């Protein structure tokens, strides 16, 4: 688990995004991020294969850190339609 690597970091929950519109997804991601949670978003259509970390949101741009590329804006790199879920964490 993540808390073995970062002791004060704990998993809180998961939010399903499959079947939602782009604006509904943006609203949910923004809502959790603005409450101070740290988000990791699955971006390849509910495959569990690729996750990115949300750093900030600027308008409709979700700024990310992507371990698989140099991409910095989530929906410039990945189709919004394939954004299937996110997990969120907090610092204890």
N, C-alpha and C positions, 0 to 999 in steps of 0.2 A: 504493500500500500504506500501511497504518497507520503503519509505521515512518518514513515521510517526514514525517508530522505530529507523531508522538511518537517520537523516535529510539530511545529505550530500550525501546520496547514491541514485542514480536515475537509473531507468530502461532505457535502450537504445534501445534494440531490441531483435529479436528472429531469429534463424537460423535453418532451416529444415535440418535434416541429413538422414531422411528415404530414402532408395534406394541408398545410397552412399556406396562405399567400405570402409573397415576399414582404409586404408591409406588416403582416401579423408576426412573421419571424423577426423582422427588425425590431418591432415594438417589444417583443418578449426578451430578446437579447439585450436591448437597451435598458429595459426595466430591471433586470437582474444585475447588469453591469453597473448601473447607476446607484444601486443599493450597496455597492461595495464588494460584491462577490467577484471571484476570479472564475472566468469561463473558459472551457475548452469545448470547441464545436466540431462535430463530425461533419465533414464536407463532401463526402463521396457517396451519398445516397444510401445511408443506413447499412453500410458494409462493415463498419467498425474498423476500417482499414486506415483512415487518415483523419487526424484531429489537428486543429490549430488553436492557438491561444489568442483570446481577444485582449487587445491592449487598450483600445479606446474606440469611441464611436464619434464620427464627425458627420452630421447630417445623415445621409444614407450609406456612408462609407464605414464599414466595420474594419478597423485597422488591426492587423494580426501579426503574430510571429508564427512562421510556418517552418516546421522542421524538415519539410521536403522540398522547399523552394525558397527563392528570394522574394516571393510575393509579400506585399504588405497590406493589400486591400482584398478582403475575402472574396467579394463577389466580382471582382475584376479577374480573379484567377479561377474560381470555382462557381459553377452554376448555383444560383440561389435555390433552385428547385431541388438540388441534391443536399441541401443543408437539412439534415434529418433530426438532429437532437443536439442538446448540449448538457454537459455536466457542470455543476458549479461548486466552488470551494470557498472557504473562509479561513481567516487567520484566527486562531483561538485567543 
